[in-house]
């Protein structure tokens, strides 16, 4: 029975190890997504302020 107990112990350790790495991956992936979303929001804010006040009525392509 020692072999079965060792196998069970290994399975439990592997499960905990996998769970820990999964948690790290989820946190890292979540932080990456948050950073991308933050950069996108910043980019959107900058481009909208740059172009909202531009006067396009005298643009060269209309001449």
C-alpha positions in Angstrom: 0.0 0.0 0.0 3.0 2.3 0.3 3.1 2.7 -3.4 -0.6 3.9 -3.5 0.0 6.3 -0.6 3.0 7.7 -2.4 1.0 8.1 -5.6 -1.8 9.8 -3.7 0.7 12.2 -2.0 2.3 13.0 -5.3 -1.1 13.6 -6.9 -2.1 16.0 -4.1 1.2 17.8 -4.4 0.9 18.1 -8.2 -2.6 19.4 -7.8 -1.6 22.1 -5.3 1.5 23.0 -7.4 -0.7 23.2 -10.5 -3.3 25.3 -8.6 -0.5 27.7 -7.4 0.9 28.1 -10.9 -2.6 28.6 -12.3 -3.3 31.4 -9.8 0.0 33.1 -10.7 -0.9 32.8 -14.4 -4.3 34.3 -13.9 -3.0 37.2 -11.8 -0.2 37.9 -14.4 -2.7 37.7 -17.3 -5.2 39.9 -15.5 -2.5 42.5 -14.7 -1.4 42.4 -18.4 -5.0 42.9 -19.6 -5.4 45.7 -17.1 -2.2 47.4 -18.3 -3.3 47.1 -22.0 -6.8 48.5 -21.2 -5.2 51.4 -19.3 -2.9 52.2 -22.2 -5.9 52.0 -24.6 -7.9 54.3 -22.4 -5.0 56.8 -22.2 -4.5 56.6 -26.0 -8.2 57.1 -26.6 -8.3 60.1 -24.3 -5.2 61.7 -25.9 -6.5 61.2 -29.5 -10.0 62.5 -28.7 -8.6 65.7 -27.0 -6.2 66.2 -29.9 -8.8 66.1 -32.6 -11.9 67.4 -30.9 -10.7 71.0 -30.9 -9.2 70.9 -34.4 -10.8 73.2 -36.9 -11.2 71.1 -40.1 -13.2 73.7 -42.0 -10.1 75.1 -43.6 -8.3 71.9 -44.3 -6.0 71.8 -47.4 -7.8 68.9 -49.0 -10.9 71.0 -49.4 -9.1 73.7 -51.5 
